[in-house]
Amino acid sequence: RLFDDPPHTDPARAQLFLYNLTTIPRIALRSADGKTPVITSVASGHSAHVIVNAVSVALAVFDGRSLLKPLGTLELARGASFSVFAEGERGAVSVLVVKAQVSVK
């Protein structure tokens, strides 16, 4: 499966991607306490992204209202881009968070 991700074009804000590579029909990215949705309802085999203000925030991946994996605190700096990859099946989900590297010529 190929994902066509849009480029990050807003240097004043941060960008987050969530990839659902699990067998779980839908997952979401929320604040760690589950109260604030960030990216909602990403179907299995798909991805979604959001542009957010630069903040330091604790996030987690959820299956509906159930916590799958906490991500810890991410420093969402201006111009930063993070990808959250969730893979596996219910009860055995692994999550990888990757911050994009920018090379300057």
C-alpha positions as CSV (number, residue, x, y, z in Angstrom):
1,R,0.0,0.0,0.0
2,L,1.3,3.4,-0.9
3,F,0.4,6.6,0.9
4,D,0.4,10.0,-0.8
5,D,1.1,12.4,2.0
6,P,0.7,16.1,1.4
7,P,3.8,18.3,1.9
8,H,4.1,20.4,5.0
9,T,3.7,24.0,3.8
10,D,2.8,25.9,7.0
11,P,6.1,26.8,8.8
12,A,4.1,28.4,11.7
13,R,2.3,25.2,12.6
14,A,3.1,21.5,13.2
15,Q,1.8,18.6,11.2
16,L,0.7,15.1,12.5
17,F,0.0,12.0,10.5
18,L,-1.7,8.8,11.8
19,Y,-1.3,5.6,9.9
20,N,-3.7,2.7,10.8
21,L,-1.7,-0.4,9.8
22,T,-3.6,-2.5,12.3
23,T,-6.5,-5.0,11.8
24,I,-8.6,-2.7,14.0
25,P,-11.4,-1.2,11.8
26,R,-10.9,2.4,13.1
27,I,-8.4,4.1,15.4
28,A,-8.0,7.7,16.6
29,L,-5.3,10.0,18.0
30,R,-6.4,11.9,21.1
31,S,-4.9,13.7,24.0
32,A,-3.5,11.2,26.5
33,D,-6.6,11.6,28.8
34,G,-8.8,10.8,25.8
35,K,-10.8,14.1,26.1
36,T,-9.5,16.0,23.1
37,P,-9.7,14.4,19.6
38,V,-6.7,15.3,17.3
39,I,-7.3,12.8,14.4
40,T,-10.5,10.8,14.5
41,S,-11.7,7.6,12.9
42,V,-8.8,6.4,10.6
43,A,-9.8,3.2,8.9
44,S,-7.6,0.2,8.8
45,G,-5.1,0.5,5.9
46,H,-5.5,4.3,5.7
47,S,-4.0,7.5,7.0
48,A,-5.1,11.0,8.0
49,H,-3.3,14.1,8.9
50,V,-3.9,17.4,10.7
51,I,-2.1,20.7,11.0
52,V,-1.9,21.9,14.6
53,N,-0.6,24.8,16.6
54,A,2.9,24.4,18.1
55,V,2.4,23.0,21.6
56,S,3.8,20.4,23.9
57,V,1.2,17.7,24.3
58,A,0.8,14.2,25.6
59,L,-1.0,12.0,23.0
60,A,-2.3,8.5,22.8
61,V,-3.8,6.1,20.2
62,F,-7.4,5.0,20.9
63,D,-9.8,2.3,19.6
64,G,-13.1,4.1,20.1
65,R,-13.0,5.0,23.8
66,S,-10.4,2.4,24.7
67,L,-6.7,3.4,25.1
68,L,-4.4,1.3,22.8
69,K,-1.1,3.0,23.4
70,P,0.1,6.1,25.1
71,L,2.7,8.1,23.0
72,G,4.1,10.3,25.8
73,T,4.7,14.0,25.3
74,L,5.5,15.3,21.8
75,E,7.1,18.7,21.3
76,L,5.1,20.0,18.3
77,A,7.3,22.8,17.3
78,R,6.7,25.2,14.5
79,G,7.4,23.5,11.2
80,A,7.7,20.1,12.8
81,S,6.1,17.0,11.2
82,F,5.4,13.8,13.0
83,S,4.1,10.4,11.8
84,V,2.4,7.9,14.1
85,F,2.4,4.4,12.8
86,A,0.1,1.9,14.5
87,E,0.4,-1.8,13.5
88,G,-0.7,-5.2,14.7
89,E,-4.0,-6.5,16.0
90,R,-6.2,-5.9,19.0
91,G,-4.3,-6.8,22.1
92,A,-0.9,-6.6,20.4
93,V,-0.7,-3.1,18.9
94,S,2.8,-1.5,18.4
95,V,3.1,2.2,17.8
96,L,6.1,4.0,16.3
97,V,6.4,7.8,16.3
98,V,8.8,9.4,13.8
99,K,9.7,13.0,13.5
100,A,10.5,14.0,9.9
101,Q,14.0,15.2,9.3
102,V,14.6,18.3,7.1
103,S,17.7,18.7,5.1
104,V,18.9,22.1,4.1
105,K,21.0,22.6,1.1
